[in-house]
Amino acid sequence: MAELDAELLERAVRWCAEAGRQATEAEVRAALAPLSWDALLAARALLADPPPARPLGPRALADMARGASAQEAAERERDGRYLPEAPGVETAHPSPGPENARPSRRRTARAAAGPRVRRARDRQSPSVEPGPTPPLLDELFRAGGRSVLEQLLRRRGAVRPALLSAIAEGWRRGDGLPPDEADLDALLQTHGMARAFERRERAGLLHALRAAGGVRSRAAAALRMTADSYGAALRRLGAEAEAEAVREERRAALRRRATLSERARLLLADEERLGDLGILEELLADLRARLPEHVRALQATAAGALPAALSRSLSLSRPAVEALARRLGLRLWPEGQAAPERRPPRSSRPFPRAASRQRQGRRS
């Protein structure tokens, strides 16, 4: 029998809890005691890494140490093959050998009776067995739940929706409902992790806001939150003033883009961010005041090529100039004349000689 120290048993209990199976030290000892020395070393190596599948219990761990794959062990766990057998029930099946090679009387009688006819109406639909019931959330309030919670934080980050989703995948409340934010707060308070979690959560919210250019909707989407829940999280953590400072910094950076070309590009490319930051109307008013004067100055020299001249002066493409004119209500063509239809570039149409050569090649 292999020697099992207290540290190994405790690590195995935590490992099984992370894999979705609660086990006691006695169950772990009973499963790992029959292992050889080499298999026990393999079990220690498995316990050093997170569980590769779910669910996995002590007997599944022992099978993996003997060489079984994680998927196979998890399938056996889901099928209930690792449940303790009732006393007196024979579980081992005799291996085929010379003494078991003789056919039984039942098989001989079945062969003599002839082929069996199976009718479709007699076919029974296979019964669907319910999946394993996840353990109760109360298990996470025990001493081993702290390590599980720390591992979930490393994987999902200090983001409440992601963390609650991970907890709901492996645990359930006594009333059958998924865990909510009150349960998460109680877990953090129980394990003394509330203050550290708040610091990480606050830093994560502000980092997402900076990465989104000050746009709250984009920051909330990056964290898989709604805009309302993101704002509520900022208020709860007292980070509204710092978040507004980030947004004001972005507003100042956008206001410094004062040329007509830069502001036209902002309007065409990032109107959503301008609206979220509250400077869209300010930028529209500036363009409506300055761009018509620029167009009148170009009309004196551009004659009938006003769209092309405006495109060159603003460093924008013709479609972008036309979209800008429609957005601001500018008239780039004489009254009563619509915008000309854009023809494909000449290079995309085959030359007459090349087309005739292609037709001659097909005939030959």
Secondary structure, DSSP 8 states (H G I E B T S, - for coil): -----HHHHHHHHHHHHHTT----HHHHHHHHTT--HHHHHHHHHHHTS--SSSS--HHHHHHHHTT--HHHHHHHHHTTTTS---TT---------GGG-S--HHHHHHHHT------GGG-------------BGGGGGSTTHHHHHHHHHHHH-S-HHHHHHHHHHH-B-TTS----HHHHHHHHHHTT-HHHHHHHHHHHHHHHHHHTTT-HHHHHHHTT--HHHHHHHHHHTT-HHHHHHHHHHHHHHHHT--SHHHHHHHHHH-HHHHHHHT-HHHHHHHHHHHHHHHHHHHHHHHTT-HHHHHHHHHT--HHHHHHHHHHHT---S-TT---------GGGS--HHHHHHHHHHHH-
